[in-house]
């Protein structure tokens, strides 16, 4: 199953604030906020939604095709991804802009304030999917994750026109985009990924009810952080899959990306939606336990041990033949 992952490609600048943002917010002055937070730590990490997902898929043993736009400062990042089973041949290189930057500060309650500089990402709208499909021998699924909004719409429209199944992951761009555009992103998606807040926002902005969105999508996946994930399909009872226990959350950045990677990888393996969500939950737990979205290491033995602890022997036996992690 050939999966192309479209989305932002960025460098993450991750900072840690030892206090609480809420302690500095005054409800009567929210219209004139001017704040500066002195942080204790700065980590510069590889990031961006699309490569985070591709990296996680590679760690599980699944090759993927990265689609996005970068600057001429991408060489080291490209090499890293290719060593982790990511096809980067269809990444567009801008002659004008740097690779995008994500700047995020996390407080002691895991609340985050973030800023995103698009840079070369704005040229992702120039990318056509058909030449990519021709190069790799066809595409079985295109994941359309947060990116330049025009690129997201173009990729979605092209998938519909060419009959390529697609998964919608509008995520952070829901806040920016208008209802009509969000309806274009969602309508006809084989899979729709959101978190609990984004689920409500997508319904509010599109004007569609939960039932109406289910009419227009194949599978709706809603992540619930520590409560796990809910999977909904038209005419069927929702399926709740509990999360994997995490002793200490070091950094939440990239957890949702890892879940999507695990879910899509297990789906490509031919496993059930429940197993797919379980794989997604476990690799997301690995991300939460480290600083940075691509700084974890997978061991097949330990992955299966944790999977057994969370979901039982039978579930672990189903995924074991498919796992091909970098470490035994």
C-alpha positions in Angstrom: 0.0 0.0 0.0 1.6 3.2 -1.2 0.8 6.2 1.1 1.8 9.8 0.3 1.9 12.2 3.2 1.4 15.8 2.4 1.9 18.6 4.9 4.2 21.0 6.6 8.0 20.4 6.7 9.7 22.4 9.4 12.3 22.9 12.0 10.9 23.0 15.6 12.3 25.4 18.2 10.9 24.0 21.4 11.1 26.0 24.6 10.2 25.2 28.2 8.6 27.7 30.6 8.9 26.7 34.3 5.7 28.5 35.3 2.0 28.6 34.2 0.8 30.8 31.4 -2.5 31.3 33.1 -0.7 33.0 36.1 0.2 35.9 33.7 -3.1 36.3 32.1 -5.5 38.9 33.4 -9.1 38.4 32.3 -9.9 42.1 32.3 -7.0 42.9 30.0 -7.1 40.1 27.4 -7.7 42.7 24.6 -4.2 44.2 25.3 -2.0 41.2 26.0 1.7 41.9 25.9 3.7 39.2 27.5 7.2 37.8 27.5 8.1 34.5 29.1 11.7 33.7 30.2 12.3 30.1 29.3 14.8 27.6 30.8 15.5 25.5 27.8 15.6 25.6 24.0 15.7 22.5 21.8 16.0 22.7 18.0 14.5 19.6 16.5 13.4 18.2 13.2 9.7 18.6 12.8 6.7 19.5 10.6 3.6 17.4 10.5 4.4 15.4 7.3 7.9 14.3 8.2 6.9 13.5 11.8 4.3 11.1 10.4 6.7 9.6 7.8 9.4 9.2 10.3 7.1 7.2 12.7 5.9 5.1 9.8 9.4 4.3 8.9 10.2 3.3 12.5 7.4 0.8 12.4 8.7 -0.6 9.1 6.5 1.2 6.6 7.9 3.2 3.7 6.1 6.4 2.8 6.3 9.2 0.3 6.9 12.7 1.7 5.2 15.6 -0.2 5.9 19.2 0.7 8.0 22.2 0.1 11.4 23.2 1.7 14.3 25.6 1.4 17.8 24.9 0.3 18.7 24.2 3.9 17.0 20.8 3.8 20.0 18.6 2.9 20.7 17.2 6.4 17.0 16.7 7.2 16.6 14.9 3.9 19.4 12.5 4.7 18.0 11.8 8.1 14.5 10.9 6.7 15.9 8.8 3.9 17.8 6.7 6.5 14.4 6.1 8.1 12.6 4.7 5.0 11.1 8.0 3.8 10.9 8.7 0.0 11.8 12.4 -0.3 12.2 12.5 -4.1 8.9 14.5 -4.5 9.8 17.2 -2.0 9.8 20.6 -3.8 12.8 22.9 -3.0 12.2 26.6 -3.0 14.7 29.0 -4.5 13.4 31.9 -2.5 12.5 30.8 1.1 13.9 28.9 4.0 12.3 25.8 5.4 9.4 26.6 7.7 9.9 27.2 11.4 7.7 26.1 14.3 8.3 28.0 17.6 6.6 26.6 20.6 6.7 27.3 24.3 5.3 24.7 26.8 4.5 25.5 30.4 4.6 23.2 33.4 0.9 22.2 32.8 1.7 21.2 29.2 -0.1 24.2 27.8 1.5 25.5 24.7 1.8 28.9 22.9 3.1 28.5 19.3 4.0 30.5 16.3 4.5 29.1 12.8 6.5 30.8 10.0 5.4 29.3 6.7 8.5 30.1 4.6 8.9 27.6 1.7 5.7 25.9 2.8 3.8 28.5 0.8 5.1 26.9 -2.4 3.5 23.5 -1.6 0.5 24.7 -3.6 2.6 24.3 -6.7 2.9 20.5 -6.3 0.9 18.2 -8.5 0.1 14.7 -7.2 -0.2 12.9 -10.5 3.5 13.0 -11.4 4.2 11.6 -8.0 1.8 8.7 -8.5 3.3 8.1 -12.0 6.8 8.0 -10.4 6.0 5.4 -7.7 3.5 3.3 -9.7 0.3 4.7 -8.2 -1.0 6.0 -4.9 -3.3 4.0 -2.6 -3.9 6.8 -0.1 -2.9 10.5 0.3 -2.9 12.0 3.7 -3.7 15.7 3.6 -2.3 17.1 6.8 -1.8 20.8 7.9 0.1 22.7 5.2 -0.3 25.8 3.1 -4.1 26.1 3.0 -4.1 26.4 -0.8 -2.0 23.3 -1.1 -4.4 21.4 1.1 -7.3 22.4 -1.0 -5.5 21.6 -4.3 -4.4 18.2 -3.1 -7.9 17.4 -1.9 -9.5 18.5 -5.2 -7.0 16.5 -7.2 -7.6 13.4 -5.2 -11.3 13.7 -5.9 -10.8 14.4 -9.6 -8.3 11.5 -10.1 -10.2 9.0 -7.8 -7.3 8.7 -5.3 -8.5 7.8 -1.8 -7.5 10.5 0.7 -7.4 11.1 4.5 -8.3 14.5 5.8 -6.2 15.9 8.7 -7.0 19.6 8.8 -5.9 20.0 12.5 -4.3 23.3 13.2 -5.5 24.9 10.0 -9.2 24.6 11.1 -8.8 27.9 13.1 -7.6 29.8 10.0 -9.8 28.3 7.3 -13.5 29.2 6.5 -16.4 26.8 6.5 -16.6 26.4 2.8 -12.9 25.4 2.5 -13.2 23.0 5.5 -16.2 21.4 3.8 -14.0 20.9 0.7 -11.3 19.2 2.8 -13.6 16.9 4.6 -16.2 15.8 2.0 -15.4 12.4 0.6 -12.5 11.6 2.9 -11.8 7.9 3.5 -10.5 8.9 7.0 -11.0 12.1 9.0 -8.6 12.8 11.8 -9.2 15.5 14.5 -8.8 15.8 18.3 -11.8 16.5 20.5 -11.7 20.3 20.2 -11.1 20.2 16.5 -14.1 17.9 16.1 -16.4 20.5 17.6 -14.7 23.3 15.7 -15.1 21.5 12.4 -18.9 21.0 13.0 -19.3 24.6 14.0 -17.4 26.0 11.0 -18.9 23.7 8.4 -22.4 23.9 9.7 -22.6 20.1 9.5 -23.7 18.0 12.4 -21.8 14.9 13.5 -24.2 12.7 11.6 -23.8 14.8 8.4 -20.0 14.6 8.6 -20.3 10.8 9.0 -22.4 10.8 5.9 -19.6 12.4 4.0 -16.6 10.4 5.3 -15.7 6.8 5.6 -14.1 6.7 9.1 -14.0 9.5 11.7 -11.2 9.3 14.2 -11.2 11.6 17.2 -8.2 11.6 19.5 -8.9 12.3 23.2 -5.4 12.7 24.7 -5.1 10.6 27.8 -8.6 9.2 27.3 -7.6 7.4 24.1 -9.5 7.6 20.8 -13.0 7.2 19.4 -13.6 5.7 16.0 -17.0 6.4 14.3 -18.6 5.1 11.2 -22.0 5.8 9.7 -24.7 3.5 11.1 -22.3 1.8 13.6 -21.8 2.3 17.3 -18.6 4.3 18.1 -15.5 2.3 19.2 -13.5 3.6 22.1 -9.8 2.5 22.3 -8.1 3.4 25.6 -4.7 5.1 25.6 -1.4 3.6 26.6 -0.2 4.5 30.1 2.5 7.2 30.0 4.4 7.6 33.3 5.6 11.2 32.5 4.8 13.5 29.6 8.0 15.2 28.6 6.7 17.0 25.6 3.4 16.7 23.8 4.6 18.0 20.4 4.1 15.5 17.7 2.0 13.0 19.6 -1.0 13.4 17.3 1.3 13.0 14.3 2.7 9.7 15.7 -0.9 8.4 16.3 -1.8 9.1 12.6 1.4 7.3 11.5 0.6 4.2 13.6 -3.0 4.1 12.6 -2.2 4.4 8.9 0.7 1.9 9.1 -1.5 -0.7 10.8 -4.3 -0.1 8.2 -1.7 -0.7 5.5 -0.9 -4.0 7.2 -4.5 -5.0 6.8 -5.4 -4.9 10.4 -8.7 -3.8 12.0 -9.5 -0.2 13.0 -9.2 -1.2 16.6 -5.7 -2.6 16.1 -4.8 0.5 14.1 -5.8 2.8 16.9 -3.9 0.7 19.4 -0.7 0.9 17.3 -1.2 4.6 17.0 -1.7 5.1 20.7 1.5 3.2 21.5 3.8 5.0 19.2 2.2 8.3 20.4 3.2 7.3 23.9 6.8 7.0 22.8 6.7 10.6 21.4 5.2 12.0 24.6 8.0 10.5 26.7 10.8 12.4 24.9 11.6 16.0 24.0 11.0 16.4 20.2 8.8 14.6 17.7 11.5 12.4 16.2 13.8 11.7 19.1 12.4 8.4 20.3 13.8 4.9 19.5 11.7 1.8 18.9 12.6 -1.7 20.0 10.5 -4.5 18.7 10.8 -6.4 21.9 9.8 -3.5 24.2 7.1 -2.3 21.8 5.4 -5.7 21.9 5.8 -5.9 25.7 4.1 -2.6 26.1 1.4 -3.5 23.6 0.7 -6.7 25.5 0.5 -4.8 28.8 -2.0 -2.3 27.3 -4.1 -4.5 25.0 -3.4 -8.2 25.7 -1.6 -11.2 24.1 -4.0 -11.7 21.3 -3.6 -8.1 20.1 0.2 -8.2 20.3 0.2 -11.5 18.3 -1.6 -9.8 15.5 0.9 -7.0 15.1 4.1 -8.9 15.8 4.6 -10.3 12.3 4.3 -6.8 10.7 6.7 -4.9 13.0 10.1 -4.1 11.5 11.7 -1.6 14.0 15.2 -0.4 13.7 16.1 -2.2 17.0 15.3 -5.8 18.0 
